[in-house]
Amino acid sequence: MRLHRGLTETTLDVYQAIFVELLAARGSDPHLYTAEVLRDFVLERARRHGISRAKTVVVAVRALLRFLGATGRCPPGMQHAIPGFASWQLSTVPRFLVAEDVERVIASCAADANGLRDKAVLLLLARLGLRAGEVAQLRFADIDWGHGRRQERLPLPQEVGAALLLYLRQSRPPLQTPEVFTSVVAPLRPLTRAAVTHIVRAALRRAGIKAPINGAHLLRHSAATAMLRQGASLAGIGAVLRHRSPRTTVHYAKVDFCLLSEIAQPWPAVPPC
């Protein structure tokens, strides 16, 4: 998958967890897999999550079965036994925090070593809309301190840059690794995507905020909605979030409830609310 499909390490980590659970639950001999066994596993595994992760389970299992079938380790065509999950584009409203709650989350960080690191992480998520994996994989070579941008050409706001410098000067241990963010106490190692997500969850708890979702993506959604409400265009928001398709960015247009109420047409023969 890495060499021939170009999947990222983050995606491979997600797929690997699904593969390991499939082998543990249904046995390590793919020749014994039946359509019923595979469907039951996918339905059970997907039941714990929302539609997005359920579709990821389907894609991962189908990919594994295609590989096993192509290499003669299970009957060919078994991937067609995996059901799909129906979903509708733009059917939900993005889940986000209001600006005041975002500031409370950032302000919840202490002034100690962990707090300085966590504040820099949270600012990258909340101001630039980075994904958890992108923060974990951020390297020193990715940051242009003079111009504030590199390949993705994202601005480096003064607030974010100042937090990064404070963390690097006062908190980051002298670990010889290209990644910017590391653990503060032993064992010293670069942060993982899961560790970045844990930082967000811990900050939400400290701030006393009951969030609609508890992952790092909450701050990415919040960054997008904040830009929209400050007058940024959908094209500009898509450029900052690095969306491949404009359809993805259009999803955020639904959070501008004031504008939507102005253009919404009344339902025939029904008095307005």
C-alpha positions in Angstrom: 0.0 0.0 0.0 2.9 2.4 0.7 4.9 1.6 -2.4 2.1 1.1 -5.0 -0.8 3.0 -3.7 1.0 5.9 -2.0 -0.9 5.7 1.2 0.3 7.8 4.1 1.7 6.4 7.4 -1.4 7.7 9.2 -3.7 5.8 6.9 -1.6 2.7 7.2 -1.8 2.9 11.0 -5.6 3.0 10.8 -5.8 0.1 8.3 -3.3 -2.0 10.3 -5.5 -1.8 13.4 -8.4 -3.0 11.4 -6.4 -5.9 9.8 -5.1 -7.0 13.2 -8.6 -7.1 14.7 -9.9 -9.0 11.7 -7.2 -11.7 12.1 -7.8 -11.9 15.8 -11.6 -12.1 15.5 -11.9 -14.4 12.4 -8.7 -16.4 12.4 -5.4 -16.1 10.6 -6.3 -18.4 7.7 -8.0 -16.4 4.9 -9.0 -19.5 3.1 -11.6 -20.1 5.8 -13.2 -16.7 5.4 -16.8 -16.8 4.1 -19.0 -13.9 2.9 -21.1 -14.2 6.1 -18.0 -14.1 8.4 -16.6 -11.0 6.6 -19.9 -9.1 6.6 -20.4 -9.8 10.3 -17.0 -8.5 11.1 -17.4 -5.3 9.1 -20.8 -4.6 10.7 -19.6 -5.3 14.2 -16.4 -3.2 13.7 -18.3 -0.3 12.1 -21.0 -0.2 14.8 -18.7 1.6 17.3 -18.1 4.5 15.0 -19.8 7.1 12.8 -20.4 6.7 9.0 -17.0 8.1 8.1 -15.0 5.5 10.1 -17.5 2.8 9.0 -16.6 3.5 5.4 -12.9 3.4 6.3 -13.4 -0.1 7.7 -15.1 -1.2 4.4 -12.3 0.3 2.2 -9.5 -1.3 4.4 -11.1 -4.8 4.4 -11.8 -4.7 0.7 -8.2 -3.7 0.0 -6.9 -6.5 2.1 -9.2 -9.1 0.4 -8.1 -7.9 -3.0 -4.5 -8.4 -2.1 -5.2 -11.8 -0.5 -7.1 -12.9 -3.6 -4.5 -11.7 -6.0 -1.8 -13.6 -4.1 -3.8 -16.8 -3.9 -4.3 -16.6 -0.1 -8.1 -16.5 -0.2 -10.7 -17.1 -2.9 -10.7 -14.3 -5.5 -13.6 -11.8 -5.5 -14.2 -11.9 -1.7 -14.1 -8.2 -1.5 -17.5 -8.0 -3.3 -19.0 -9.7 -0.2 -18.4 -6.5 1.9 -21.4 -4.2 2.0 -21.1 -0.5 1.6 -22.5 2.1 3.9 -24.9 4.7 2.5 -24.1 8.3 3.1 -25.2 11.6 1.6 -22.9 14.4 0.8 -23.3 17.6 2.9 -26.1 16.0 4.9 -24.8 17.2 8.3 -23.5 20.4 9.8 -19.8 20.5 10.8 -19.3 20.1 14.5 -17.2 23.0 15.9 -16.5 25.2 18.9 -17.5 28.8 19.1 -14.5 31.3 19.2 -14.9 31.8 23.0 -14.5 28.1 23.7 -11.5 27.8 21.4 -9.8 30.5 23.4 -10.7 28.8 26.7 -9.1 25.5 25.4 -5.9 27.3 24.4 -5.8 29.3 27.7 -6.1 26.0 29.7 -2.5 25.2 29.1 -0.1 25.7 32.0 3.2 27.5 31.8 5.2 24.3 32.4 7.0 22.1 29.9 3.9 20.2 28.9 1.8 23.3 28.7 4.2 25.2 26.4 4.2 22.2 24.0 0.5 21.7 24.2 -0.3 25.3 23.6 1.9 25.3 20.4 0.1 22.2 19.2 -3.4 23.6 19.9 -2.6 26.8 18.1 -1.4 25.0 15.0 -4.7 23.0 15.0 -6.9 26.0 15.8 -5.3 28.8 13.8 -4.0 26.9 10.7 -6.5 24.0 10.7 -3.8 21.3 10.6 -4.7 17.7 11.0 -3.4 15.7 14.0 -1.1 13.7 11.8 0.3 16.8 10.2 1.2 18.3 13.6 2.8 15.0 14.7 4.8 14.8 11.5 5.8 18.5 11.4 9.6 18.8 11.0 12.0 21.7 11.4 12.6 21.7 7.7 8.9 22.3 7.1 9.0 25.7 8.7 10.4 28.8 7.0 11.0 31.2 9.9 11.8 34.0 7.5 8.7 33.8 5.3 6.4 31.5 7.3 5.7 29.1 4.6 6.9 26.0 2.7 5.4 23.6 0.2 1.8 24.0 1.4 2.4 27.8 1.5 0.5 28.3 4.8 1.1 31.6 6.7 2.8 31.4 10.1 0.8 33.9 12.3 2.8 35.8 14.9 0.9 34.1 17.8 1.6 30.6 16.5 5.3 31.4 15.7 5.8 32.9 19.2 4.3 29.8 20.9 6.5 27.5 18.8 9.7 29.5 19.7 8.8 29.5 23.4 8.2 25.7 23.3 11.5 25.1 21.5 13.6 27.3 23.8 12.1 26.4 27.1 10.4 23.0 26.9 11.6 20.7 24.1 14.1 18.2 25.3 17.4 17.9 23.3 16.2 14.9 21.3 18.0 14.4 18.0 15.0 14.0 15.8 13.7 16.1 12.9 10.2 16.2 14.3 9.3 19.4 16.1 7.0 18.0 18.8 8.2 15.3 21.2 7.3 13.9 24.5 8.6 16.0 27.4 9.4 13.2 29.8 11.0 9.8 29.2 10.8 7.9 27.1 11.7 10.7 24.8 10.2 10.3 21.3 8.3 12.2 18.6 4.6 12.7 19.2 2.2 10.4 17.4 -1.2 11.3 15.9 -2.9 9.7 18.8 -0.8 11.8 21.3 -1.9 15.0 19.5 -5.5 13.9 19.8 -5.0 13.2 23.5 -3.6 16.8 23.9 -6.9 18.1 22.5 -9.0 15.9 24.7 -7.1 16.8 27.8 -7.4 20.6 27.0 -11.2 20.2 26.5 -11.5 18.6 30.0 -9.4 21.3 31.6 -11.5 24.0 30.0 -14.7 22.2 31.1 -16.1 22.1 27.6 -18.5 19.4 26.5 -17.6 19.1 22.9 -19.6 17.5 20.1 -16.5 15.5 19.2 -13.3 15.1 21.2 -10.7 14.7 18.5 -8.2 17.1 17.0 -10.5 17.5 13.9 -12.8 19.6 16.2 -10.3 22.5 16.1 -9.9 22.1 12.3 -13.7 22.5 11.9 -13.6 25.4 14.3 -10.9 27.1 12.4 -12.8 26.8 9.1 -16.1 28.2 10.6 -14.2 31.0 12.3 -12.7 32.0 8.9 -16.1 31.9 7.3 -17.7 34.1 9.9 -14.8 36.6 9.6 -15.6 37.0 5.9 -13.2 34.6 4.2 -14.3 33.1 0.9 -14.9 29.4 0.6 -12.0 29.3 -1.9 -9.7 30.9 0.6 -10.8 28.5 3.4 -10.3 25.5 1.0 -6.8 26.8 0.3 -5.9 27.0 4.0 -7.3 23.6 4.8 -5.8 22.1 1.6 -9.0 20.5 0.4 -8.6 18.7 -2.9 -12.2 19.3 -3.9 -14.3 22.5 -3.5 -17.2 20.2 -2.5 -15.5 19.5 0.7 -15.2 23.2 1.6 -18.9 23.9 0.7 -19.8 21.8 3.7 -18.8 24.7 5.9 -21.2 27.1 4.3 -24.0 25.6 6.3 -22.7 27.0 9.6 -23.5 30.6 8.7 -27.0 30.4 10.1 -27.6 34.1 9.9 -27.0 34.2 6.1 -28.9 31.1 5.6 -31.9 32.5 7.4 -31.9 35.5 5.0 -32.1 33.3 1.9 -34.3 30.5 3.2 -37.7 30.4 1.5 -40.8 30.0 3.7 -42.6 26.6 3.5 -45.9 27.0 1.7 -49.0 27.5 3.9 -46.8 27.2 7.1 -46.4 30.3 9.4 -42.7 31.2 10.1 -41.2 30.2 13.4 
